[in-house]
Amino acid sequence: MGMISTSMMPLGMLIFGPIADIIKIELLLAGTGVFIMIRRYFRTKPSIN
């Protein structure tokens, strides 16, 4: 687990660094947050009791 989390920071910088030159960081954070919420909504199925 440590090796995976250690490699995520450079990978994220490699991907989001050039994108941040074009798009504001605030929009990137908001967009990824919305994406995570939408993905979470569709991955969890509401239980009807």
Distance bins in CASP14 RR format, pairs under 12 A and 6 or more apart:
PFRMAT RR
TARGET T0000
AUTHOR 0000-0000-0000
RMODE 2
METHOD distances of the structure
MODEL  1
1 7 0 0 0 0 0 1 0 0 0 0 0
1 8 0 0 0 0 0 1 0 0 0 0 0
2 8 0 0 0 0 1 0 0 0 0 0 0
2 9 0 0 0 0 0 1 0 0 0 0 0
4 11 0 0 0 0 0 1 0 0 0 0 0
5 11 0 0 0 0 0 1 0 0 0 0 0
5 12 0 0 0 0 0 1 0 0 0 0 0
7 13 0 0 0 0 0 1 0 0 0 0 0
7 14 0 0 0 0 0 1 0 0 0 0 0
8 14 0 0 0 0 0 1 0 0 0 0 0
8 15 0 0 0 0 0 1 0 0 0 0 0
8 16 0 0 0 0 0 1 0 0 0 0 0
9 15 0 0 0 0 0 1 0 0 0 0 0
9 16 0 0 0 0 0 1 0 0 0 0 0
9 17 0 0 0 0 0 1 0 0 0 0 0
10 16 0 0 0 0 0 1 0 0 0 0 0
10 17 0 0 0 0 0 1 0 0 0 0 0
11 17 0 0 0 0 0 1 0 0 0 0 0
12 18 0 0 0 0 0 1 0 0 0 0 0
12 19 0 0 0 0 1 0 0 0 0 0 0
12 20 0 0 0 0 0 1 0 0 0 0 0
12 28 0 0 0 0 0 1 0 0 0 0 0
12 32 0 0 0 0 0 1 0 0 0 0 0
13 19 0 0 0 0 0 1 0 0 0 0 0
13 20 0 0 0 0 1 0 0 0 0 0 0
14 20 0 0 0 0 0 1 0 0 0 0 0
15 28 0 0 0 0 0 1 0 0 0 0 0
15 32 0 0 0 0 0 1 0 0 0 0 0
16 22 0 0 0 0 0 1 0 0 0 0 0
16 23 0 0 0 0 1 0 0 0 0 0 0
16 24 0 0 0 0 0 1 0 0 0 0 0
16 25 0 0 0 0 1 0 0 0 0 0 0
16 27 0 0 0 0 0 1 0 0 0 0 0
16 28 1 0 0 1 0 0 0 0 0 0 0
16 29 0 0 0 0 1 0 0 0 0 0 0
16 31 0 0 0 0 0 1 0 0 0 0 0
16 32 0 0 0 0 1 0 0 0 0 0 0
17 23 0 0 0 0 0 1 0 0 0 0 0
17 25 0 0 0 0 1 0 0 0 0 0 0
17 28 0 0 0 0 1 0 0 0 0 0 0
18 28 0 0 0 0 0 1 0 0 0 0 0
19 25 0 0 0 0 1 0 0 0 0 0 0
19 27 0 0 0 0 0 1 0 0 0 0 0
19 28 1 0 0 1 0 0 0 0 0 0 0
19 29 0 0 0 0 0 1 0 0 0 0 0
19 31 0 0 0 0 0 1 0 0 0 0 0
19 32 0 0 0 0 0 1 0 0 0 0 0
20 26 0 0 0 0 0 1 0 0 0 0 0
20 27 0 0 0 0 1 0 0 0 0 0 0
20 28 1 0 0 1 0 0 0 0 0 0 0
20 29 0 0 0 0 0 1 0 0 0 0 0
20 32 0 0 0 0 0 1 0 0 0 0 0
21 28 0 0 0 0 0 1 0 0 0 0 0
22 28 0 0 0 0 1 0 0 0 0 0 0
23 29 0 0 0 0 0 1 0 0 0 0 0
23 30 0 0 0 0 0 1 0 0 0 0 0
23 31 0 0 0 0 1 0 0 0 0 0 0
23 32 0 0 0 0 0 1 0 0 0 0 0
24 30 0 0 0 0 1 0 0 0 0 0 0
24 31 0 0 0 0 0 1 0 0 0 0 0
25 31 0 0 0 0 0 1 0 0 0 0 0
25 32 0 0 0 0 0 1 0 0 0 0 0
26 32 0 0 0 0 0 1 0 0 0 0 0
26 33 0 0 0 0 0 1 0 0 0 0 0
27 33 0 0 0 0 0 1 0 0 0 0 0
27 34 0 0 0 0 0 1 0 0 0 0 0
28 34 0 0 0 0 0 1 0 0 0 0 0
28 35 0 0 0 0 0 1 0 0 0 0 0
29 35 0 0 0 0 0 1 0 0 0 0 0
29 36 0 0 0 0 0 1 0 0 0 0 0
30 36 0 0 0 0 0 1 0 0 0 0 0
30 37 0 0 0 0 0 1 0 0 0 0 0
31 37 0 0 0 0 1 0 0 0 0 0 0
31 38 0 0 0 0 1 0 0 0 0 0 0
31 39 0 0 0 0 0 1 0 0 0 0 0
32 38 0 0 0 0 0 1 0 0 0 0 0
32 39 0 0 0 0 0 1 0 0 0 0 0
33 39 0 0 0 0 1 0 0 0 0 0 0
33 40 0 0 0 0 1 0 0 0 0 0 0
34 40 0 0 0 0 0 1 0 0 0 0 0
34 41 0 0 0 0 0 1 0 0 0 0 0
35 41 0 0 0 0 0 1 0 0 0 0 0
35 42 0 0 0 0 0 1 0 0 0 0 0
36 42 0 0 0 0 0 1 0 0 0 0 0
36 43 0 0 0 0 0 1 0 0 0 0 0
37 43 0 0 0 0 0 1 0 0 0 0 0
37 44 0 0 0 0 0 1 0 0 0 0 0
38 44 0 0 0 0 0 1 0 0 0 0 0
END
